[in-house]
Structures are given as C-alpha cells and as structure tokens.
Amino acid sequence: MEAFTLFDQFPEPARSQLVAAYDEGKTKPEWCFADGAARVCFWAPYRGADPVITWHFTPGPDPAVAAAMLRRGLADLDLSKIVHDIVLRPGLTPTVDRPVEHDALMGAGFTLEVERLELEWAAGSDIPADSGRLTYRPAREHPERAVLDLLVQISEGSLDHDTQVELATVGAEHEAREMYADLVNRKGKPDWFVIGYAGEEPVGLVAPDDHSIAYIGVAPAHRGRGYVADLLARGTRTLAEAGVQRIVAATDVANTPTAKAFLRAGYSEVGRLFRYYWRSS
C-alpha cells in the first residue's frame, strides 16, 4: 500500500495537514480509518508518543457508521484513552449544531465531560506589562527532577479537569512526566518555557509554543497573589515580541481564576471547546 493511500482519502486542507504531521512523527497512515463518507485519523503530541486525540474526524451522514468506524480504530490501535474536541462559536452546542458528530461519538462510547473557553490575543492589542515581581529562568536550565517536582506541586488542587482525571487515574508523578514530555517537545524556542521566581522561590511556570500558551500554573503555596497574571504576561510578551500575530489559549469554563486572568490580559473569548473522552475501562 502506498504510504499516503489513507491520507489521500482526506480532502484538502486535511490531507496536507496530515502529511505535515506525518513528517513530524505525530501521525501515521495506519492511524487513519475510513468507512463510506466517514473519516478519522488519530494524532500524537510529539514523535514517539501514543495517539491521544482524534484528528479530522468527519462522521459523514450516518452516525452509526461513524461510531462503528471509531470503535474499530480504537480497537485496532489498542488504545486506552482518546480525546475528541468540538470547537464552536460562543452560544452554540454540539447537540444542536453538530448533532451527527455528537451522536457518532456517543455511539462509540465517548462521554462529554468538560467545556472549555477558546481564547485569543491578536497583534495590535495591548501587551501585558511586566509587574517586576518575578524573575524568570528557562526550564531547560533546571534539572528535569526540579521541573517535575514543580509540575507535581502545580497539579495539587488544580481546577483543570484533565489534571484532576490524571491525578485520580495515574497519579501526580505520571501526570507530571507526561506534561513535561509534551512541553519540552513543543515547537518554540527553548528559552520560552520558563519558571517564575519570587526571590529564590519558584512560584510557577509558563510554556508558550510557536502560537499558543500551552501551559501555565502556579504552585499551591503561592496562589491567591495574582502570580498567574505575571506568568501570563511573560508568555504573551514572549510570543508578541517574536512576531506572533495570533496567540491562542484555552481553559476550563469552571477554572474561573485562570479565565479571568486571560481576559484581563487582553485575550477575548472566540469559541467554546467541548471535550469528549473515550476510555477502555
């Protein structure tokens, strides 16, 4: 079989995006499935990682056919967990505005568990000022263990749904290692991922990639002092000064402190992301 036979069954621009992801080691033709008009391809966050999310899921006209295709793909790849996101304009919902996709996911055993704010900062907006309260050191200049320890601390009491699920199922250490591997493999300059210090005490970190605020968090001992705003200002300035025209981010609707920090920093809500999960048990 030609390497891109299954990719060829996806229309443009999906096919070109899949080929680019293949070149980066993030997907493979054997991770793609088709049945009639239904298409799905699975995606990994970095080369060598297992698939964690659906990519270009097109259910076609029949949700039952799409559900069967999804189940076959999940079984063939022997996956234990997968995520699917539906992104809509504010005010819209999957059950009303993407009912075929929603029904296909539910028919394949997915559950809709969390709603997230899609946020955007656009070039020309004010760049958040540096309060001067924190100093910053690149994460890569720290021993891996030190960054992992900080990630473990940040996960404690987190309002993020994904973090809460990971802590309950695999534990803080595993969650921190997965997060660390993801962040150090992101696109962007190595010095962009930084740890913020108040004096000699690490209070949190921010990890921009080439177009987004990939991760931001404050350790429990330092919450309630507005440090998330300092870290977000640092990440936003980093990308703005690099010439990024559109910085995107997302946070759970229920994570009110982080959502407010983004809005105060000049980000605007541009959509809602509805996240579905499938787990093998």
N, C-alpha and C positions, 0 to 999 in steps of 0.2 A: 504494500500500500504506500502511495506517495506520502511524504512526511506531512503535507498540509491538506490531505484529502478532506478531513473533517473540518479544518478551518475554512476550506473553500465553501462549505455549506452555510457559513455565516455571511450575511450581507455586509457590505461596507457601511460605516467605517469599522464595524466589529471585527471583520477579518484582519484588517491591518493592525488593529489594536492587539488582537490575539497573537499575530506573528511577532509584533514587538515584545509582547510579554513572554513569548517562547524564547526569543533571543536573550532575554534577561533571566531565563530559568524559572519563570513564575507560572507557566502553564505548559501543557503538552497536548498533542493531538489526541492521545489516548484518554485524556481527561474530558474530552468533548463527546456529546451524545446527541443524536437526532432521531426523531420519530415523527414522520409526516411534516407538519409545519412547526413542530416543537423543537427547540434547540436549547442546550445548556452546556456551558463549559465551566470547569472548576479552576480556582486560582489559589496560588500560594503567595504569602507576603514577600518571600525572598527565595533565592536559589537554594535548593536542598530541603526546603520546608515542605510539610504536608499541605494539601489543599485545605483551605479554611472557609472559603466563601464561593458562592456561585458567581459566574461571570457571564454576562449577556444571556440571561435566562429569557427566552421567548416562548411562552406557553402555547402559541397557536390558538386555534379556535376552540379546542376541546380540552378542558381542564383535566378530565380523566386520563387522556392520552399523555398529557404533560406530567401528571402525577406519577404514572407508571414509568415514564422515562427517567424522572428524577430518582425514583426508588431503585431502578436498575443501575443508574450511575453510582449512587451511594453504595450499593452492594458490590458492584464491580471494583470500586476503588477501596473497599473495606474501610470506610471512614467511620469515625466515632462521633464527630461533630461537624456541622457545617452551618454557615450563616448566610442568609439572603436579605438584602436590603431593598426596599421600595422607597424611592425618593419622590416626593410630590410637593407641589406648591402649598404654601400655608392655607389651611382651610379644607384641603381635600383629604380623603381617606381611602385606603386600599379597597375596602369592602364595596364602596360606591364607585370609585374612579378607576380601579384596576381589579375588577371582580374575578376575571378569568385567572389572572396571575395569583390572586389571593386563594381562590378555590383550589388551584393546582398545588400550591404549597401545602395547604391544609390537608389535601387528599394524600400527599406524600408523607404526612406525619410531622410537618413543621408546626411550630406554635409561634404566634405573635406575642413577643414578651416585652418590648420596650419601644418607646417613641423618643426620637432624638431631634434636637434643633440643628438644622443646617445653617451655618453662619458664614459670613463673607466680609472681608475687609478689601476695599477697592483702592487702587492707586488714586491719589488726589485727596483722599480722606486725611484727616489729621493723624500724624504718627504719635502714638502714646509717648509721653515724656518719661525719662528716667528719673525716678524719685531720688536716686542716690543711696537708697537704704541698703541695697545689696551689692556685693561684688560677685563676679562670675568666673568660673573656671571650667574649661572644656571637660566633658565627662571622660574623654579618651585619655586625659592626663591622670585619671584616678585608677587605682587597681579595680579590676572587674568586681571583686568582692565588695568594695566600698559602694559601688553604684548599685549592686544587687541589694545590699543592706538598706540603702535609701529607698529603693523601689518597694521593698518589703514593708518599710515603715509607712510609705505613702498609701499602700493598699489598705492599711488598718483604718476602719471606719469610712472607707470610700463610699461615696454616693453613686458611683458608676455601676450600672447593672452588670456589665461584663465582668468587672473586677469582683463584684460580690459573688457571681456564679463561679468564677475560677477559684476563689478562696474556699467556697463551700465544697467544690468537687475535687480539686487537685492540690490545694494548699498554697500558701503565700510564696514559698520558695520556688515552686514550679511556675507560678504565675509571673514572678519577677524574672525568672530566666527566659521565659517566652517573650516577655515585654522587652528585655534587654536585647535579645537576639533580633527582634523586629526593629528596634530603634537604631541599632548600630549598622543595620543593613539598609536603612532608608537612603534615598537619594538626598543629596545636600552636602555641604562642606562639613568635614569632621568637627570643626570648632563650633558649629551651630548648636549642637547638643550640649547644653551647659547645666551645671549645678550652681544654684544661687546660695550665697553665704551671707549671714549676718554676723560680722566679725569672723570668727573661725568656726562657726556652727553652720553646717549645711541645713538649709530650711526647705529646699525643694528643687525641682528641675523643670526645664522646658526643652522640648526636642522639636524644632522646626525641620521639615524636609524641604524639597525643592518648591513646594507650592502650598503647604499647609502647616498648621500647628498640630503635629502628630500626637504629642502627649504633653501634659502639664500636670503637676501635682505638688502639693505641699505636705510635709511631714506633720503628723498629728500635734506634736508639741508646739508647732508654730502656726497653727490655723487660727483664724479669727483676727488676724492682724493685717489683713489686706495684702499678704505677700503674693497671692495668686495674680493680683494686678501687676505687681512688679515683674514677675516672671513672664506674664503675657505681653507686657510692654517690651521686654527684651526680645522675645521671639518675634513679635510683629516688626519691630525695628530692624532686626536681623534680615528678614526677608524683604522689607520695603527698601532698605539700603542696598540690597542685592539686585533690585530692579524688578522684583516680582510684582506683577500688576494686579493679581487677584489672589488673596490668601484665604483659604477655606479652613473651616474647623467644624467640629460637631461636639455636642454634649447632650446628655440625657435631659429631657424636659424636667425631670424630677431633681436634677442637680442644680438647684436654684442659685447657690453662690457662684458657681463657675459660669452659668449662663449670664448672670448679671455682670460679672467681670468682663466677659466678651462684649456685651452691649455697651458698657461704659468705655471700653477701649476703642469704640468706633466701628465694631462689627454690626452687621444687620442680619436679621433672620431672612433667609431666602428660600427656605423649604423645611419640610419635616421628613425625617427618615424613620421608616417603620421597619424594625429589625425582627426577622423570623429566625428561629433556631430549629435545627434537627439534631437529635442525639440518638445514638444507637441503643441506649438504655436509660 
